[in-house]
Amino acid sequence: MSAELGAARRVLVTGLASYWGGRLAQALESFPEIEVIIGVDPQEPTRELERTEYVKVGTQHSLIQRIVKAAEIDTVIDTRLVVDAIATSAADAHENNIIGTLNILAACTGEDSPVRRLIIKSSAHWYGCEQDDPAFFTEEMTRRHPPRTPIERDIVEAEASIADFADQRPDVTVTVMRFANVLGPSVDTSHVRMFSLPMVPMILGFDPRYQFVHEDDVVHALEHAAINDLPGTYNVAADGVLALSEVIGLLGKRPLPILPPWGTGLLLGPLRRLGFRVPAEMLNQMRFGRGLDNRELKAAGFRYAYTSREAVLRLAEHQRLSPVLAGVKEPYRYEREVEEFLRWSPHVRREAVRGGEEGLFGSAPPAPLQPAPEQPDGVEPADREGSDAGLDPAELETEEVIAMLATLDDAGLDEVERRERTGRARDAVLEAIAGAREFERG
């Protein structure tokens, strides 16, 4: 169904204080056709929001049901599911994943419920990782083995409850999105932590297949489900599969094949001392890997901004630049009085709504990075490799300029520094340029 006919109008986002809930709410704010965005969470928001209304509430179904009915919510997007054991304790994860999901489903029931679309952020952990798995899981496949870990059991049980709800409420479009391992500069996952180690551990004798999805594509996929009717289950994984050794090479790291093939969990002490805990659901993936067939979502009109390889390269770029970026931007902190003033005061001058924008990426996600075309002889290196230096830093925010520095060669850095010194002359930008030069020399 087209976005015009099937687009959500009044949206409730659960888990607003989580990384995914906050980012999704920010993205949905750019859709002028979405009239209302309400976010619920027992914790305060962690991202700055403009028109999303925050209600401090947990997953008590009676309270959420009152909000749903009072605000005439037509679309509920549930981002709460804990899919990584590093996020919280096993008991809290189980409470959130099972009891919380049942409460959200209960809040969407009732003959007079206005909810017509329910979107669930789930995980590829539903499939598990075993030696006899297919090369790529399709959405129609079932698990070949019982779930082995608490997180896998939670996800399987939660999705079973969601399937029961879908059977009982045929008038509600239920969308379940199973995401592959997520990579990105801002997201915190077990794999991102592992790839941040000086040497990346491997299990002796295994070089598993890995498939990723960039954090921006996670948000964009949830957006896509919000503005289109997509009943059923969809795998969300970027094109391309990499061996773990290839991932390590792209990151510029070295492998550390120290983990034994069996009894691995007993010999993880050295990694814990490095500050890295290997969750149970990660061990089998480090042995056998996993691949997801992503054709169903692409057939529904979704386009990925990044391949698996590009997601890894983006992470490598972030890791290279993170020492320069550290401390540039203060983290957002929610202050209720300030938010109410900014939202409701007649004395605050508000910018006009950005017409024509369609969410996080506009009408489509940004095109993946392409290699620069070959230039004819005589073109200076600054023109050939430092194309971003043609942008005027005065037109960019501080963080945007600093992020751009990772793509520039020495000539490009010279040009940006010249324009910055003759323009806004921001200390943070000049310090980042100096840091980038020092990092390159080191």
C-alpha positions as CSV (number, residue, x, y, z in Angstrom):
1,M,0.0,0.0,0.0
2,S,1.3,3.5,-0.8
3,A,2.5,5.7,2.0
4,E,-0.3,8.2,1.2
5,L,-3.0,5.6,1.8
6,G,-1.5,3.5,4.5
7,A,0.7,6.0,6.4
8,A,0.5,6.1,10.2
9,R,-1.1,9.3,11.5
10,R,-1.0,8.9,15.2
11,V,1.9,6.9,16.5
12,L,2.9,5.5,19.9
13,V,6.6,4.5,20.3
14,T,7.5,2.3,23.3
15,G,10.9,2.4,24.8
16,L,11.4,6.1,24.1
17,A,14.4,6.3,26.4
18,S,16.2,3.5,24.5
19,Y,18.6,4.3,21.7
20,W,16.2,2.9,19.1
21,G,13.0,4.5,20.5
22,G,14.6,7.9,20.7
23,R,16.2,7.7,17.2
24,L,12.9,6.5,15.7
25,A,10.9,9.2,17.3
26,Q,13.3,11.8,16.0
27,A,13.0,10.4,12.5
28,L,9.2,10.2,12.5
29,E,9.1,13.9,13.5
30,S,10.2,14.8,9.9
31,F,7.0,13.3,8.4
32,P,4.4,16.0,8.1
33,E,1.7,13.5,7.5
34,I,2.2,12.0,11.0
35,E,0.1,14.2,13.2
36,V,0.9,12.9,16.7
37,I,4.0,11.1,18.1
38,I,3.8,9.9,21.7
39,G,6.7,8.1,23.4
40,V,6.3,6.0,26.6
41,D,9.1,4.8,28.9
42,P,9.7,4.6,32.7
43,Q,13.0,6.5,32.1
44,E,13.4,10.0,30.7
45,P,14.3,10.5,27.0
46,T,18.0,10.4,26.1
47,R,17.6,12.3,22.8
48,E,16.4,15.8,22.0
49,L,12.8,15.7,20.6
50,E,10.8,18.5,19.0
51,R,7.2,17.4,18.8
52,T,7.2,13.9,20.4
53,E,5.2,14.0,23.6
54,Y,6.8,12.0,26.4
55,V,4.7,10.1,29.0
56,K,6.6,8.6,31.9
57,V,5.0,5.1,32.2
58,G,6.2,1.5,32.0
59,T,4.5,-1.3,30.3
60,Q,1.4,-1.4,32.5
61,H,-1.2,-2.4,30.0
62,S,-4.1,-0.4,31.6
63,L,-2.2,2.9,31.5
64,I,-0.9,2.4,28.0
65,Q,-4.4,1.4,26.9
66,R,-5.8,4.6,28.3
67,I,-3.1,6.6,26.4
68,V,-3.9,4.7,23.2
69,K,-7.6,5.3,23.4
70,A,-7.3,8.9,24.5
71,A,-4.9,9.9,21.8
72,E,-6.6,7.7,19.2
73,I,-3.4,5.9,18.3
74,D,-3.5,4.0,15.1
75,T,0.1,2.7,15.0
76,V,2.1,1.2,17.9
77,I,5.9,0.7,17.3
78,D,7.4,-1.5,20.0
79,T,11.2,-1.0,20.2
80,R,11.7,-2.4,23.8
81,L,12.8,-6.0,23.1
82,V,16.1,-6.8,24.7
83,V,18.1,-8.8,22.2
84,D,21.6,-8.5,23.7
85,A,22.5,-9.9,27.1
86,I,24.9,-7.1,27.8
87,A,22.0,-4.7,28.1
88,T,20.6,-5.9,31.4
89,S,20.3,-8.9,33.7
90,A,18.7,-12.1,32.5
91,A,15.8,-11.6,35.0
92,D,15.1,-8.0,33.8
93,A,15.4,-9.0,30.2
94,H,12.9,-11.8,30.7
95,E,10.5,-9.4,32.5
96,N,10.8,-6.9,29.7
97,N,10.6,-9.3,26.8
98,I,7.8,-11.6,28.0
99,I,5.7,-9.7,30.5
100,G,6.3,-6.4,28.8
101,T,5.3,-7.7,25.4
102,L,2.1,-9.3,26.7
103,N,1.2,-6.0,28.3
104,I,1.8,-4.1,25.1
105,L,-0.4,-6.5,23.2
106,A,-3.1,-6.2,25.9
107,A,-3.0,-2.4,25.5
108,C,-3.8,-2.9,21.8
109,T,-6.8,-5.2,22.3
110,G,-10.5,-4.4,22.7
111,E,-13.3,-3.9,20.3
112,D,-13.0,-0.1,20.6
113,S,-9.2,0.0,20.2
114,P,-8.1,2.5,17.5
115,V,-4.8,0.5,16.8
116,R,-4.6,-0.7,13.2
117,R,-0.9,-1.3,12.9
118,L,1.6,-2.9,15.3
119,I,5.3,-3.0,14.5
120,I,7.7,-5.1,16.5
121,K,11.5,-4.7,16.5
122,S,12.8,-8.3,16.9
123,S,16.1,-10.1,16.2
124,A,17.6,-12.7,14.0
125,H,18.4,-14.5,17.3
126,W,15.0,-16.0,16.7
127,Y,16.7,-18.4,14.1
128,G,19.6,-19.3,16.4
129,C,23.0,-20.5,15.1
130,E,23.7,-24.1,14.5
131,Q,26.1,-26.2,12.4
132,D,23.3,-27.5,10.1
133,D,21.7,-24.2,9.4
134,P,20.9,-23.1,5.8
135,A,23.2,-20.6,4.1
136,F,20.4,-18.0,4.4
137,F,17.3,-18.1,6.5
138,T,14.0,-17.0,4.8
139,E,11.1,-15.7,6.8
140,E,9.1,-18.9,6.1
141,M,11.6,-21.1,7.8
142,T,11.3,-22.4,11.3
143,R,13.9,-23.1,13.9
144,R,15.6,-26.4,13.5
145,H,16.6,-26.7,17.1
146,P,15.2,-25.5,20.4
147,P,16.5,-22.2,21.7
148,R,19.7,-22.6,23.6
149,T,20.1,-19.3,25.5
150,P,17.8,-17.1,27.6
151,I,17.7,-14.3,25.0
152,E,16.8,-16.8,22.3
153,R,14.0,-18.3,24.4
154,D,12.7,-14.8,25.2
155,I,12.5,-13.8,21.6
156,V,10.9,-17.1,20.5
157,E,8.3,-16.8,23.3
158,A,7.6,-13.1,22.6
159,E,7.1,-13.7,18.9
160,A,4.7,-16.6,19.7
161,S,2.6,-14.2,21.7
162,I,2.7,-11.7,18.8
163,A,1.6,-14.4,16.4
164,D,-1.4,-15.3,18.6
165,F,-2.3,-11.6,18.7
166,A,-2.2,-11.4,14.9
167,D,-4.5,-14.4,14.6
168,Q,-7.0,-12.9,17.0
169,R,-6.9,-9.4,15.5
170,P,-7.0,-9.8,11.7
171,D,-8.0,-6.1,11.5
172,V,-4.6,-5.1,12.7
173,T,-1.5,-5.2,10.4
174,V,1.2,-6.8,12.5
175,T,4.8,-6.4,11.3
176,V,7.7,-8.3,12.9
177,M,11.2,-7.2,11.8
178,R,14.1,-9.5,12.6
179,F,17.3,-7.5,12.5
180,A,20.8,-8.9,11.9
181,N,23.8,-7.8,14.0
182,V,23.8,-4.0,14.1
183,L,26.9,-1.9,13.5
184,G,27.4,1.8,13.7
185,P,29.2,4.6,15.5
186,S,26.6,5.2,18.2
187,V,25.0,1.9,18.9
188,D,26.4,-0.3,21.8
189,T,26.2,-4.0,21.1
190,S,28.3,-7.0,22.0
191,H,29.8,-7.2,18.5
192,V,30.7,-3.5,18.5
193,R,32.5,-4.0,21.8
194,M,34.3,-7.0,20.5
195,F,35.4,-5.2,17.3
196,S,36.7,-2.3,19.5
197,L,39.2,-4.6,21.2
198,P,42.9,-4.2,20.2
199,M,42.8,-7.8,18.9
200,V,39.6,-9.5,18.0
201,P,39.0,-13.0,19.6
202,M,38.1,-15.9,17.4
203,I,37.3,-19.6,18.2
204,L,40.0,-21.9,17.1
205,G,39.2,-23.7,13.8
206,F,36.2,-21.4,13.0
207,D,35.8,-18.5,10.6
208,P,32.0,-17.9,10.6
209,R,29.9,-15.9,8.1
210,Y,28.7,-12.5,9.3
211,Q,25.9,-10.3,8.0
212,F,25.3,-6.9,9.4
213,V,22.9,-4.0,9.2
214,H,23.9,-0.4,9.7
215,E,22.2,1.5,12.6
216,D,20.7,4.1,10.1
217,D,19.1,1.3,8.1
218,V,17.5,-0.1,11.3
219,V,15.7,3.2,11.9
220,H,14.9,3.6,8.2
221,A,13.4,0.1,8.1
222,L,11.1,0.9,11.1
223,E,10.1,4.1,9.3
224,H,9.3,2.1,6.2
225,A,7.0,-0.1,8.2
226,A,5.3,2.9,9.8
227,I,4.3,4.5,6.5
228,N,3.5,1.3,4.6
229,D,1.2,-1.7,5.4
230,L,3.6,-4.6,5.7
231,P,1.9,-7.6,7.3
232,G,4.0,-10.5,8.3
233,T,7.7,-11.1,9.2
234,Y,10.7,-9.5,7.5
235,N,14.4,-10.1,7.7
236,V,16.4,-6.9,7.9
237,A,20.0,-7.5,6.9
238,A,22.3,-5.8,4.4
239,D,23.5,-7.3,1.2
240,G,26.7,-9.3,1.4
241,V,28.2,-11.8,3.8
242,L,31.7,-11.6,5.3
243,A,33.9,-14.1,7.0
244,L,34.9,-13.0,10.5
245,S,38.5,-12.8,9.4
246,E,37.5,-10.4,6.6
247,V,35.7,-8.2,9.1
248,I,38.7,-8.1,11.3
249,G,40.9,-7.1,8.3
250,L,38.5,-4.4,7.2
251,L,38.7,-2.9,10.7
252,G,42.5,-2.9,10.6
253,K,42.7,-5.2,13.5
254,R,44.4,-8.6,14.1
255,P,42.7,-11.8,15.0
256,L,43.3,-13.5,18.3
257,P,42.3,-17.2,17.9
258,I,42.6,-18.1,21.5
259,L,39.2,-19.5,22.3
260,P,38.9,-23.4,22.2
261,P,36.2,-24.9,20.0
262,W,34.3,-26.4,22.9
263,G,34.1,-25.5,26.6
264,T,34.6,-21.9,25.4
265,G,32.5,-20.4,28.2
266,L,34.9,-21.7,30.8
267,L,37.9,-19.8,29.4
268,L,36.6,-16.3,28.9
269,G,38.4,-14.8,31.9
270,P,41.1,-13.0,29.9
271,L,38.4,-11.2,27.8
272,R,36.5,-10.2,30.9
273,R,39.6,-8.6,32.3
274,L,39.7,-6.6,29.1
275,G,36.2,-5.4,29.9
276,F,34.5,-7.6,27.3
277,R,31.9,-10.2,28.2
278,V,30.8,-12.7,25.6
279,P,27.1,-13.3,25.9
280,A,25.8,-16.9,25.5
281,E,23.9,-16.0,22.3
282,M,27.1,-14.8,20.7
283,L,29.2,-18.0,21.2
284,N,27.5,-20.1,18.6
285,Q,27.5,-17.2,16.2
286,M,31.3,-17.1,16.6
287,R,31.4,-20.7,15.6
288,F,28.8,-21.1,12.8
289,G,27.7,-17.6,11.8
290,R,24.3,-16.8,10.2
291,G,22.9,-15.5,7.0
292,L,19.5,-13.9,6.3
293,D,17.6,-13.7,3.1
294,N,16.6,-10.0,2.7
295,R,14.6,-10.2,-0.5
296,E,11.1,-9.8,1.1
297,L,11.7,-6.4,2.6
298,K,13.4,-5.2,-0.6
299,A,10.4,-6.4,-2.6
300,A,8.3,-4.2,-0.3
301,G,10.1,-1.2,-1.5
302,F,12.9,-0.9,1.1
303,R,16.4,0.1,0.0
304,Y,19.5,-0.3,2.2
305,A,21.9,2.6,2.4
306,Y,24.8,0.3,3.3
307,T,26.0,-3.2,2.5
308,S,27.5,-5.4,5.2
309,R,31.0,-4.4,4.0
310,E,30.2,-0.7,4.0
311,A,28.7,-1.0,7.6
312,V,32.1,-2.5,8.7
313,L,34.0,0.2,6.9
314,R,31.9,2.9,8.6
315,L,32.6,1.4,12.0
316,A,36.3,1.3,11.1
317,E,36.2,5.0,10.2
318,H,34.5,5.8,13.4
319,Q,37.1,3.9,15.4
320,R,39.9,5.7,13.7
321,L,38.3,9.1,14.3
322,S,36.8,8.6,17.8
323,P,39.9,9.9,19.6
324,V,39.5,13.2,17.8
325,L,35.7,13.3,18.3
326,A,35.8,12.5,22.0
327,G,34.4,15.2,24.2
328,V,33.3,17.5,21.3
329,K,29.6,17.3,22.0
330,E,27.8,17.2,25.4
331,P,25.3,14.4,25.8
332,Y,21.7,15.4,25.8
333,R,20.0,15.6,29.2
334,Y,16.2,15.7,29.7
335,E,15.0,18.6,31.8
336,R,11.2,18.6,32.0
337,E,10.8,22.4,32.8
338,V,13.0,23.3,29.9
339,E,11.3,21.0,27.5
340,E,7.9,22.3,28.5
341,F,9.1,25.9,28.0
342,L,10.5,25.2,24.5
343,R,7.4,23.3,23.5
344,W,4.6,25.5,24.8
345,S,5.9,29.0,25.5
346,P,4.5,31.6,23.1
347,H,7.7,33.5,23.3
348,V,9.8,30.8,21.6
349,R,10.3,31.4,17.9
350,R,9.9,28.2,16.0
351,E,11.3,27.4,12.6
352,A,8.8,26.6,9.9
353,V,8.0,22.9,9.4
354,R,10.5,21.5,6.9
355,G,8.3,20.9,3.8
356,G,9.0,18.0,1.6
357,E,11.1,16.1,4.0
358,E,10.3,12.4,4.5
359,G,12.0,11.2,7.6
360,L,15.6,10.3,8.4
361,F,16.8,10.0,4.8
362,G,14.3,12.1,2.9
363,S,12.4,10.1,0.2
364,A,15.1,7.5,0.1
365,P,18.2,6.6,2.2
366,P,21.5,8.1,1.1
367,A,23.3,6.3,-1.7
368,P,26.1,4.1,-0.5
369,L,29.6,5.5,-0.8
370,Q,30.9,5.0,-4.3
371,P,34.6,5.1,-5.3
372,A,35.5,8.4,-6.8
373,P,35.7,8.4,-10.7
374,E,39.0,8.5,-12.3
375,Q,40.1,12.1,-13.1
376,P,42.1,13.1,-16.1
377,D,45.8,13.9,-15.7
378,G,46.5,17.3,-14.3
379,V,43.8,17.3,-11.7
380,E,45.2,18.2,-8.3
381,P,44.9,15.6,-5.4
382,A,42.8,18.0,-3.4
383,D,40.2,18.0,-6.2
384,R,40.5,14.2,-6.7
385,E,40.4,13.0,-3.1
386,G,39.3,15.8,-0.9
387,S,36.0,16.6,-2.6
388,D,34.3,17.3,0.7
389,A,36.7,20.2,1.1
390,G,34.6,22.1,-1.5
391,L,31.9,22.4,1.2
392,D,31.9,25.6,3.1
393,P,32.5,24.7,6.8
394,A,30.5,27.8,7.8
395,E,27.4,26.2,6.4
396,L,27.9,23.0,8.6
397,E,27.5,22.4,12.3
398,T,30.6,21.7,14.3
399,E,29.9,18.0,14.6
400,E,29.3,17.7,10.8
401,V,32.6,19.4,10.0
402,I,34.5,17.1,12.4
403,A,32.9,14.0,11.0
404,M,33.8,15.1,7.5
405,L,37.5,15.3,8.4
406,A,37.9,11.5,8.3
407,T,37.3,11.6,4.5
408,L,39.9,14.2,3.7
409,D,43.5,13.9,2.7
410,D,46.2,16.5,3.8
411,A,45.2,18.9,1.0
412,G,41.6,18.7,2.0
413,L,42.4,19.3,5.6
414,D,44.4,22.4,4.6
415,E,41.5,23.7,2.6
416,V,39.0,23.2,5.5
417,E,41.4,24.8,8.0
418,R,41.9,27.8,5.7
419,R,38.1,28.3,5.3
420,E,37.5,27.8,9.0
421,R,40.1,30.3,10.1
422,T,38.8,32.9,7.7
423,G,35.2,32.1,8.7
424,R,33.7,31.0,12.0
425,A,37.1,29.9,13.5
426,R,35.6,27.5,16.0
427,D,38.1,26.1,18.5
428,A,36.6,22.6,18.5
429,V,36.9,22.4,14.7
430,L,40.5,23.7,14.6
431,E,41.5,21.3,17.5
432,A,39.9,18.4,15.6
433,I,41.9,19.2,12.4
434,A,45.1,19.3,14.5
435,G,44.1,16.0,16.1
436,A,43.4,14.5,12.7
437,R,46.8,15.5,11.4
438,E,48.5,14.1,14.5
439,F,46.6,10.9,14.2
440,E,47.7,10.5,10.6
441,R,51.3,11.1,11.5
442,G,51.1,8.5,14.3
